[in-house]
Amino acid sequence: MVAVTRTPRSSWIEQGLLALATGGPDAVRIESLAQALGVTKGGFYGHFADRNALLDEMLDTWERESTEEVRAQVEREGGDARTKIRRAGLLTFSNDRMLPIDLAIRDWARRDEAVAERLRRVDNDRMAYARELFGSLYSDPAEVEARSMLAFCLAVGNHFLAADHNEHTRHEVVVRAADLLLECP
């Protein structure tokens, strides 16, 4: 007799996050996820009571990965505060997985107060980490707050800005803006 392999809970969550990133919360449909996973939708109910339970776990996963796990990796890899600030931004806002999820959740939060509250909690955690890192570089609390906000706005806003940059690429301008913010030559 051959054992039946059950699709792991984490696979449903990951597939849901990918669907969210590409199509928003309406794209997170049990039938579509099952098809993408190559399984029947019956296995879904062995892990989740309903679609809302999956959405909650997807948000839990995003929250943990974008705060606790980013911070842990940044601290584990070490370096000075400037290096850590850059690394945290790169891990969160420059990769092919986390960035699209983050942007989709920001869009979703505009229409769902519960998601907006989660986003506020995540952004507050991210800002607290930025304050901690900038606080090790600057003693003025107002400057720490301003630099933290500017760094966060650069990281998030960069993905919404449609402007051209004359003879410079977007990447060149973002790197130079970060250098200015971090007072790097």
URSULRA-V61597 format. One record per residue. N is the residue number from 0. RES is the residue in three letters. PHI is phi in radians with two decimals (none if undefined). Layout:
n;res;phi
N;RES;PHI
N;RES;PHI
This chain:
n;res;phi
0;MET;none
1;VAL;-1.63
2;ALA;-1.27
3;VAL;-1.48
4;THR;-1.54
5;ARG;-1.61
6;THR;-1.15
7;PRO;-1.09
8;ARG;-0.91
9;SER;-1.07
10;SER;-1.18
11;TRP;-1.12
12;ILE;-1.14
13;GLU;-1.09
14;GLN;-1.13
15;GLY;-1.12
16;LEU;-1.12
17;LEU;-1.14
18;ALA;-1.13
19;LEU;-1.04
20;ALA;-1.10
21;THR;-1.64
22;GLY;-2.39
23;GLY;1.37
24;PRO;-1.09
25;ASP;-1.19
26;ALA;-1.37
27;VAL;-1.53
28;ARG;-2.11
29;ILE;-0.97
30;GLU;-1.08
31;SER;-1.14
32;LEU;-1.12
33;ALA;-1.07
34;GLN;-1.09
35;ALA;-1.11
36;LEU;-1.46
37;GLY;1.28
38;VAL;-2.32
39;THR;-1.52
40;LYS;-1.28
41;GLY;-1.05
42;GLY;-1.13
43;PHE;-1.01
44;TYR;-1.29
45;GLY;-1.33
46;HIS;-1.95
47;PHE;-2.31
48;ALA;-1.19
49;ASP;-2.89
50;ARG;-1.06
51;ASN;-1.08
52;ALA;-1.13
53;LEU;-1.12
54;LEU;-1.01
55;ASP;-1.09
56;GLU;-1.21
57;MET;-1.09
58;LEU;-1.13
59;ASP;-1.04
60;THR;-1.11
61;TRP;-1.02
62;GLU;-1.07
63;ARG;-1.12
64;GLU;-1.14
65;SER;-1.53
66;THR;-2.12
67;GLU;-1.01
68;GLU;-1.27
69;VAL;-1.11
70;ARG;-1.04
71;ALA;-1.09
72;GLN;-1.17
73;VAL;-1.04
74;GLU;-1.18
75;ARG;-1.11
76;GLU;-1.39
77;GLY;1.21
78;GLY;1.90
79;ASP;-1.38
80;ALA;-1.05
81;ARG;-1.10
82;THR;-1.11
83;LYS;-1.15
84;ILE;-1.08
85;ARG;-1.07
86;ARG;-1.10
87;ALA;-1.06
88;GLY;-1.13
89;LEU;-1.14
90;LEU;-1.13
91;THR;-1.57
92;PHE;-2.04
93;SER;-2.23
94;ASN;-1.90
95;ASP;-1.29
96;ARG;-1.80
97;MET;-1.19
98;LEU;-1.04
99;PRO;-1.08
100;ILE;-1.15
101;ASP;-1.03
102;LEU;-1.14
103;ALA;-1.15
104;ILE;-1.19
105;ARG;-1.06
106;ASP;-1.16
107;TRP;-1.05
108;ALA;-1.10
109;ARG;-1.19
110;ARG;-2.02
111;ASP;-2.39
112;GLU;-1.11
113;ALA;-1.15
114;VAL;-1.22
115;ALA;-1.05
116;GLU;-1.15
117;ARG;-1.10
118;LEU;-1.07
119;ARG;-1.05
120;ARG;-1.11
121;VAL;-1.13
122;ASP;-1.10
123;ASN;-1.12
124;ASP;-1.15
125;ARG;-1.10
126;MET;-1.12
127;ALA;-1.07
128;TYR;-1.18
129;ALA;-1.06
130;ARG;-1.05
131;GLU;-1.05
132;LEU;-1.22
133;PHE;-1.14
134;GLY;-1.12
135;SER;-1.41
136;LEU;-1.84
137;TYR;-2.30
138;SER;-1.64
139;ASP;-1.36
140;PRO;-1.01
141;ALA;-1.17
142;GLU;-1.21
143;VAL;-1.04
144;GLU;-1.13
145;ALA;-1.12
146;ARG;-1.15
147;SER;-1.08
148;MET;-1.17
149;LEU;-1.07
150;ALA;-1.09
151;PHE;-1.16
152;CYS;-1.11
153;LEU;-1.10
154;ALA;-1.13
155;VAL;-1.45
156;GLY;-1.12
157;ASN;-0.91
158;HIS;-1.45
159;PHE;-1.90
160;LEU;-1.37
161;ALA;-1.84
162;ALA;-1.21
163;ASP;-1.53
164;HIS;-2.20
165;ASN;0.92
166;GLU;-1.53
167;HIS;-1.86
168;THR;-1.47
169;ARG;-1.02
170;HIS;-1.02
171;GLU;-1.05
172;VAL;-1.19
173;VAL;-1.12
174;VAL;-1.07
175;ARG;-1.16
176;ALA;-1.07
177;ALA;-1.12
178;ASP;-1.05
179;LEU;-1.07
180;LEU;-1.10
181;LEU;-1.65
182;GLU;0.94
183;CYS;-1.76
184;PRO;-1.14
